[in-house]
Amino acid sequence: MHSLDDPPTIAPPTRSAVIVPVPAVDHAVADHRAHLDRAAAWGVPAHLTVLHPFLPPSELDEQALSALATAVATVASFDVTFTATAWFGSEVLWLAPVPEQPLRQLTAAVFSAFPDHPPYGGAHGTDPADVQPHLTVAERALAGPDGLNALRAAEADVRTHLPVSQHLDHALLITGSEQPRSWRTLRRLELGSR
């Protein structure tokens, strides 16, 4: 039997992802993500997705990790600025990174090294050029009956904190499940030097 002081039991990870963390935006998005982005509840930081879903955790051996690190290192570190919000329909509010090209190159490099794992499972096609780089702020499905208004209010607040800039010099390989606070960093992956 567990006491209230025992830490929650974390189930073994069922998925992995390659992301670029963007802590510079936390002051603008953390409060909204905490309630309106399912990835935040899982313990995933504010980020730009490189490739998800990635390999099953059981396949993350040294050969895969080496190939991943090599692919990530082919793209030089870069500066990104978030100057505006954007929407996927009326369902997802996100921040638009400028420039997008280095993120597209990063996704293409990782997908090229792991061609059986297209971005978003191929839901948007298998060409990384068709995937819109974005930082999710809020999902309408989590906002309750007044969802659209909640997302619009979040957008108005987030805009007061823009622009936000950050130098991006690494990606993370993370693993977890849909269990709260289950995602953990497995490996830091350095981008190439400029």
QUILIN-V125659 format. One record per backbone hydrogen bond with DSSP energy under -0.5 kcal/mol. CO is the residue of the C=O (numbers start at 0). NH is the residue of the N-H. Records with the same first field share a line. If there is no record, write none. Layout:
# QUILIN-V125659
CO=NH ; NH
This chain:
# QUILIN-V125659
2=5
8=10
14=175
15=53
16=18 ; 173
17=49 ; 50
18=20 ; 171
19=47
21=24
22=25
24=27 ; 28
25=29
28=32
29=33
30=34
31=34 ; 35
32=36
35=138
36=39 ; 40
37=41
38=42 ; 43
39=42
40=180
41=181 ; 182
45=21
47=19
50=17
51=119
55=58
56=59
58=60
60=64
61=65
62=66
63=67
64=68
65=69
66=70
67=71
68=72
70=73
71=74 ; 191
73=75
74=191
77=167
79=165
80=82 ; 97
81=162 ; 163
83=95
85=93
86=88
87=90 ; 91
90=139
91=87
92=136 ; 137
93=85
94=96 ; 134
95=82 ; 83
97=80
99=102 ; 103
100=104
101=105
102=106
103=107
104=108
105=109
106=110
107=111
108=112
109=113
111=114
113=116
117=120
118=121 ; 123
119=122
121=124
124=123
125=127
126=129
127=130
129=131
130=132
133=48 ; 135
134=94
137=92
138=141
139=142
143=146
145=149
146=150
147=151
148=152
149=153
150=154
151=155
152=156
153=157
154=158
155=159
156=159
157=160
158=161
163=81
165=79 ; 167
166=168
167=77
168=190
170=188
171=18 ; 173
172=185 ; 186
173=16
174=183
175=13 ; 14
178=181
183=174
186=172
187=189
188=170
191=76
